[in-house]
């Protein structure tokens, strides 16, 4: 029997094959939590669920958001279009067991 090392993220229970990916995911979740807190403190009328979704979305797209803040706002929409196209291409149909 083989032993496989995995890293588990405490925040959401996600499992990773290597420490680098686990730490990157943890940093992304920490950023999302901080963005969520910022939204909740500064925007009235936004539900907790909505602010969490916004925080997570911005944290996942932090590199593109940074480019947009540095003078390339078109990057935000270009990435969104690419995500929509790639999500359709990355779907793998699963066959039911017979």
N, CA and C atoms as an extended XYZ file, in Angstrom:
294
Properties=species:S:1:pos:R:3:atomname:S:1:resname:S:1:resid:I:1 pbc="F F F"
N         0.842       -1.157        0.000 N   UNK     1
C         0.000        0.000        0.000 CA  UNK     1
C         0.905        1.244        0.000 C   UNK     1
N         0.573        2.201       -0.870 N   UNK     2
C         1.351        3.429       -0.994 CA  UNK     2
C         0.812        4.501       -0.057 C   UNK     2
N         1.717        5.336        0.393 N   UNK     3
C         1.346        6.468        1.221 CA  UNK     3
C         1.431        7.714        0.347 C   UNK     3
N         0.366        8.496        0.337 N   UNK     4
C         0.322        9.705       -0.471 CA  UNK     4
C         0.185       10.899        0.463 C   UNK     4
N         1.122       11.827        0.338 N   UNK     5
C         1.060       13.037        1.158 CA  UNK     5
C         0.095       14.023        0.517 C   UNK     5
N        -0.792       14.589        1.335 N   UNK     6
C        -1.710       15.618        0.869 CA  UNK     6
C        -1.731       16.742        1.897 C   UNK     6
N        -2.043       17.932        1.424 N   UNK     7
C        -2.169       19.086        2.295 CA  UNK     7
C        -3.618       19.514        2.281 C   UNK     7
N        -4.155       19.748        3.474 N   UNK     8
C        -5.547       20.122        3.608 CA  UNK     8
C        -5.632       21.565        4.109 C   UNK     8
N        -6.443       22.343        3.447 N   UNK     9
C        -6.654       23.733        3.838 CA  UNK     9
C        -7.636       23.767        5.008 C   UNK     9
N        -7.247       24.416        6.098 N   UNK    10
C        -8.101       24.496        7.284 CA  UNK    10
C        -9.369       25.306        7.038 C   UNK    10
N        -9.285       26.288        6.170 N   UNK    11
C       -10.409       27.203        5.965 CA  UNK    11
C       -11.604       26.555        5.279 C   UNK    11
N       -11.336       25.709        4.260 N   UNK    12
C       -12.464       25.125        3.521 CA  UNK    12
C       -12.351       23.618        3.302 C   UNK    12
N       -11.295       23.001        3.822 N   UNK    13
C       -11.149       21.558        3.709 CA  UNK    13
C       -10.647       21.067        2.364 C   UNK    13
N       -10.254       21.985        1.466 N   UNK    14
C        -9.735       21.583        0.153 CA  UNK    14
C        -8.426       20.812        0.334 C   UNK    14
N        -8.219       19.819       -0.518 N   UNK    15
C        -7.028       18.971       -0.439 CA  UNK    15
C        -6.127       19.246       -1.641 C   UNK    15
N        -4.799       19.224       -1.405 N   UNK    16
C        -3.831       19.520       -2.456 CA  UNK    16
C        -2.698       18.508       -2.440 C   UNK    16
N        -2.120       18.290       -3.624 N   UNK    17
C        -1.017       17.343       -3.765 CA  UNK    17
C         0.311       17.917       -3.306 C   UNK    17
N         0.417       19.255       -3.270 N   UNK    18
C         1.678       19.849       -2.840 CA  UNK    18
C         1.434       21.064       -1.959 C   UNK    18
N         2.440       21.369       -1.169 N   UNK    19
C         2.328       22.436       -0.173 CA  UNK    19
C         2.166       23.806       -0.830 C   UNK    19
N         2.837       24.039       -1.942 N   UNK    20
C         2.775       25.336       -2.618 CA  UNK    20
C         1.340       25.670       -3.036 C   UNK    20
N         0.648       24.724       -3.652 N   UNK    21
C        -0.730       24.949       -4.082 CA  UNK    21
C        -1.649       25.164       -2.879 C   UNK    21
N        -1.422       24.434       -1.805 N   UNK    22
C        -2.231       24.576       -0.602 CA  UNK    22
C        -2.048       25.957        0.012 C   UNK    22
N        -0.809       26.427        0.076 N   UNK    23
C        -0.541       27.748        0.635 CA  UNK    23
C        -1.121       28.850       -0.243 C   UNK    23
N        -1.037       28.702       -1.554 N   UNK    24
C        -1.611       29.684       -2.473 CA  UNK    24
C        -3.129       29.755       -2.300 C   UNK    24
N        -3.765       28.602       -2.170 N   UNK    25
C        -5.215       28.556       -1.959 CA  UNK    25
C        -5.578       29.219       -0.632 C   UNK    25
N        -4.798       28.962        0.400 N   UNK    26
C        -5.053       29.551        1.708 CA  UNK    26
C        -4.915       31.070        1.657 C   UNK    26
N        -3.908       31.568        0.941 N   UNK    27
C        -3.731       33.016        0.791 CA  UNK    27
C        -4.918       33.630        0.052 C   UNK    27
N        -5.405       32.945       -0.972 N   UNK    28
C        -6.548       33.432       -1.730 CA  UNK    28
C        -7.777       33.515       -0.820 C   UNK    28
N        -7.996       32.503        0.016 N   UNK    29
C        -9.140       32.508        0.928 CA  UNK    29
C        -9.011       33.590        1.996 C   UNK    29
N        -7.787       33.845        2.455 N   UNK    30
C        -7.575       34.914        3.433 CA  UNK    30
C        -7.877       36.272        2.801 C   UNK    30
N        -7.434       36.480        1.568 N   UNK    31
C        -7.739       37.720        0.859 CA  UNK    31
C        -9.246       37.870        0.678 C   UNK    31
N        -9.916       36.790        0.305 N   UNK    32
C       -11.374       36.826        0.123 CA  UNK    32
C       -12.074       37.207        1.425 C   UNK    32
N       -11.619       36.668        2.545 N   UNK    33
C       -12.218       36.986        3.842 CA  UNK    33
C       -12.022       38.463        4.189 C   UNK    33
N       -10.838       38.994        3.876 N   UNK    34
C       -10.575       40.403        4.164 CA  UNK    34
C       -11.387       41.326        3.252 C   UNK    34
N       -11.527       40.962        1.991 N   UNK    35
C       -12.351       41.749        1.071 CA  UNK    35
C       -13.801       41.721        1.540 C   UNK    35
N       -14.266       40.552        1.956 N   UNK    36
C       -15.630       40.411        2.467 CA  UNK    36
C       -15.854       41.328        3.660 C   UNK    36
N       -14.920       41.350        4.589 N   UNK    37
C       -15.034       42.213        5.766 CA  UNK    37
C       -15.049       43.688        5.353 C   UNK    37
N       -14.224       44.051        4.387 N   UNK    38
C       -14.184       45.423        3.894 CA  UNK    38
C       -15.527       45.823        3.291 C   UNK    38
N       -16.104       44.952        2.501 N   UNK    39
C       -17.408       45.224        1.886 CA  UNK    39
C       -18.479       45.379        2.962 C   UNK    39
N       -18.502       44.463        3.914 N   UNK    40
C       -19.522       44.503        4.959 CA  UNK    40
C       -19.432       45.760        5.818 C   UNK    40
N       -18.215       46.283        6.022 N   UNK    41
C       -18.042       47.500        6.818 CA  UNK    41
C       -18.394       48.767        6.053 C   UNK    41
N       -18.249       48.745        4.727 N   UNK    42
C       -18.364       49.975        3.957 CA  UNK    42
C       -19.551       50.070        3.010 C   UNK    42
N       -20.267       48.980        2.783 N   UNK    43
C       -21.397       49.009        1.859 CA  UNK    43
C       -22.642       48.548        2.609 C   UNK    43
N       -23.566       49.460        2.778 N   UNK    44
C       -24.805       49.133        3.475 CA  UNK    44
C       -25.751       48.366        2.566 C   UNK    44
N       -26.496       47.448        3.142 N   UNK    45
C       -27.532       46.744        2.401 CA  UNK    45
C       -27.067       45.518        1.642 C   UNK    45
N       -25.782       45.186        1.701 N   UNK    46
C       -25.284       43.988        1.018 CA  UNK    46
C       -25.367       42.826        1.997 C   UNK    46
N       -25.973       41.734        1.553 N   UNK    47
C       -26.105       40.575        2.435 CA  UNK    47
C       -24.744       39.931        2.676 C   UNK    47
N       -24.654       39.177        3.741 N   UNK    48
C       -23.410       38.476        4.067 CA  UNK    48
C       -23.036       37.507        2.949 C   UNK    48
N       -24.030       36.805        2.427 N   UNK    49
C       -23.783       35.847        1.339 CA  UNK    49
C       -23.243       36.552        0.089 C   UNK    49
N       -23.848       37.670       -0.268 N   UNK    50
C       -23.410       38.408       -1.454 CA  UNK    50
C       -21.999       38.959       -1.264 C   UNK    50
N       -21.709       39.486       -0.094 N   UNK    51
C       -20.372       40.036        0.144 CA  UNK    51
C       -19.315       38.931        0.126 C   UNK    51
N       -19.660       37.743        0.602 N   UNK    52
C       -18.731       36.614        0.536 CA  UNK    52
C       -18.468       36.201       -0.907 C   UNK    52
N       -19.515       36.174       -1.722 N   UNK    53
C       -19.348       35.824       -3.134 CA  UNK    53
C       -18.485       36.853       -3.855 C   UNK    53
N       -18.719       38.128       -3.562 N   UNK    54
C       -17.922       39.189       -4.180 CA  UNK    54
C       -16.468       39.079       -3.737 C   UNK    54
N       -16.246       38.878       -2.451 N   UNK    55
C       -14.889       38.748       -1.922 CA  UNK    55
C       -14.144       37.591       -2.557 C   UNK    55
N       -14.799       36.457       -2.699 N   UNK    56
C       -14.171       35.287       -3.296 CA  UNK    56
C       -13.874       35.516       -4.775 C   UNK    56
N       -14.812       36.131       -5.497 N   UNK    57
C       -14.615       36.404       -6.915 CA  UNK    57
C       -13.433       37.346       -7.127 C   UNK    57
N       -13.337       38.412       -6.320 N   UNK    58
C       -12.234       39.355       -6.467 CA  UNK    58
C       -10.900       38.714       -6.090 C   UNK    58
N       -10.899       37.880       -5.051 N   UNK    59
C        -9.657       37.218       -4.638 CA  UNK    59
C        -9.170       36.245       -5.701 C   UNK    59
N       -10.083       35.529       -6.348 N   UNK    60
C        -9.694       34.590       -7.403 CA  UNK    60
C        -9.119       35.316       -8.612 C   UNK    60
N        -9.538       36.555       -8.827 N   UNK    61
C        -9.089       37.327       -9.983 CA  UNK    61
C        -8.127       38.447       -9.583 C   UNK    61
N        -7.387       38.249       -8.507 N   UNK    62
C        -6.545       39.311       -7.971 CA  UNK    62
C        -5.471       39.794       -8.940 C   UNK    62
N        -4.896       38.899       -9.744 N   UNK    63
C        -3.864       39.323      -10.682 CA  UNK    63
C        -4.445       40.254      -11.741 C   UNK    63
N        -5.600       39.895      -12.273 N   UNK    64
C        -6.247       40.714      -13.296 CA  UNK    64
C        -6.714       42.031      -12.683 C   UNK    64
N        -7.211       41.982      -11.455 N   UNK    65
C        -7.650       43.182      -10.770 CA  UNK    65
C        -6.473       44.139      -10.560 C   UNK    65
N        -5.317       43.588      -10.222 N   UNK    66
C        -4.124       44.419      -10.041 CA  UNK    66
C        -3.730       45.099      -11.360 C   UNK    66
N        -3.806       44.372      -12.469 N   UNK    67
C        -3.509       44.963      -13.783 CA  UNK    67
C        -4.491       46.088      -14.086 C   UNK    67
N        -5.755       45.871      -13.783 N   UNK    68
C        -6.778       46.886      -14.036 CA  UNK    68
C        -6.505       48.138      -13.205 C   UNK    68
N        -6.081       47.966      -11.975 N   UNK    69
C        -5.787       49.109      -11.110 CA  UNK    69
C        -4.539       49.860      -11.572 C   UNK    69
N        -3.680       49.195      -12.321 N   UNK    70
C        -2.459       49.823      -12.820 CA  UNK    70
C        -2.643       50.447      -14.202 C   UNK    70
N        -3.895       50.603      -14.647 N   UNK    71
C        -4.134       51.321      -15.888 CA  UNK    71
C        -4.638       50.502      -17.054 C   UNK    71
N        -5.012       49.250      -16.830 N   UNK    72
C        -5.534       48.405      -17.897 CA  UNK    72
C        -6.909       47.850      -17.511 C   UNK    72
N        -7.913       48.733      -17.402 N   UNK    73
C        -9.233       48.273      -16.959 CA  UNK    73
C        -9.883       47.271      -17.907 C   UNK    73
N        -9.492       47.283      -19.171 N   UNK    74
C       -10.069       46.348      -20.142 CA  UNK    74
C        -9.723       44.896      -19.819 C   UNK    74
N        -8.696       44.678      -19.015 N   UNK    75
C        -8.292       43.322      -18.627 CA  UNK    75
C        -9.406       42.592      -17.871 C   UNK    75
N       -10.180       43.332      -17.090 N   UNK    76
C       -11.262       42.707      -16.316 CA  UNK    76
C       -12.276       42.033      -17.225 C   UNK    76
N       -12.700       42.716      -18.274 N   UNK    77
C       -13.711       42.160      -19.175 CA  UNK    77
C       -13.122       41.110      -20.098 C   UNK    77
N       -11.874       41.280      -20.510 N   UNK    78
C       -11.234       40.296      -21.382 CA  UNK    78
C       -11.110       38.956      -20.669 C   UNK    78
N       -10.760       38.981      -19.411 N   UNK    79
C       -10.617       37.750      -18.635 CA  UNK    79
C       -11.968       37.077      -18.437 C   UNK    79
N       -12.999       37.859      -18.221 N   UNK    80
C       -14.337       37.304      -18.043 CA  UNK    80
C       -14.789       36.557      -19.299 C   UNK    80
N       -14.510       37.128      -20.453 N   UNK    81
C       -14.877       36.472      -21.711 CA  UNK    81
C       -14.083       35.179      -21.899 C   UNK    81
N       -12.805       35.201      -21.543 N   UNK    82
C       -11.972       34.003      -21.654 CA  UNK    82
C       -12.451       32.919      -20.709 C   UNK    82
N       -12.841       33.296      -19.500 N   UNK    83
C       -13.345       32.328      -18.522 CA  UNK    83
C       -14.589       31.627      -19.037 C   UNK    83
N       -15.498       32.393      -19.651 N   UNK    84
C       -16.726       31.807      -20.187 CA  UNK    84
C       -16.409       30.810      -21.298 C   UNK    84
N       -15.466       31.150      -22.174 N   UNK    85
C       -15.105       30.264      -23.273 CA  UNK    85
C       -14.389       29.022      -22.764 C   UNK    85
N       -13.448       29.205      -21.834 N   UNK    86
C       -12.685       28.060      -21.347 CA  UNK    86
C       -13.529       27.137      -20.489 C   UNK    86
N       -14.524       27.671      -19.770 N   UNK    87
C       -15.362       26.804      -18.939 CA  UNK    87
C       -16.177       25.856      -19.809 C   UNK    87
N       -16.583       26.299      -20.991 N   UNK    88
C       -17.307       25.424      -21.901 CA  UNK    88
C       -16.392       24.339      -22.456 C   UNK    88
N       -15.120       24.669      -22.681 N   UNK    89
C       -14.169       23.725      -23.249 CA  UNK    89
C       -13.690       22.708      -22.226 C   UNK    89
N       -13.692       23.057      -20.937 N   UNK    90
C       -13.130       22.202      -19.895 CA  UNK    90
C       -14.126       21.229      -19.297 C   UNK    90
N       -15.338       21.204      -19.783 N   UNK    91
C       -16.343       20.306      -19.241 CA  UNK    91
C       -16.122       18.905      -19.809 C   UNK    91
N       -15.989       17.937      -18.929 N   UNK    92
C       -15.827       16.549      -19.339 CA  UNK    92
C       -17.075       15.791      -18.958 C   UNK    92
N       -17.792       15.280      -19.959 N   UNK    93
C       -19.020       14.538      -19.623 CA  UNK    93
C       -18.678       13.237      -18.903 C   UNK    93
N       -19.482       12.896      -17.911 N   UNK    94
C       -19.283       11.670      -17.154 CA  UNK    94
C       -20.338       10.657      -17.564 C   UNK    94
N       -19.912        9.439      -17.751 N   UNK    95
C       -20.851        8.371      -18.114 CA  UNK    95
C       -21.278        7.670      -16.829 C   UNK    95
N       -22.533        7.365      -16.726 N   UNK    96
C       -23.055        6.662      -15.557 CA  UNK    96
C       -22.605        5.214      -15.582 C   UNK    96
N       -22.313        4.699      -14.406 N   UNK    97
C       -21.947        3.278      -14.319 CA  UNK    97
C       -23.167        2.412      -14.634 C   UNK    97
N       -22.934        1.397      -15.411 N   UNK    98
C       -24.058        0.531      -15.782 CA  UNK    98
C       -23.994       -0.781      -15.060 C   UNK    98
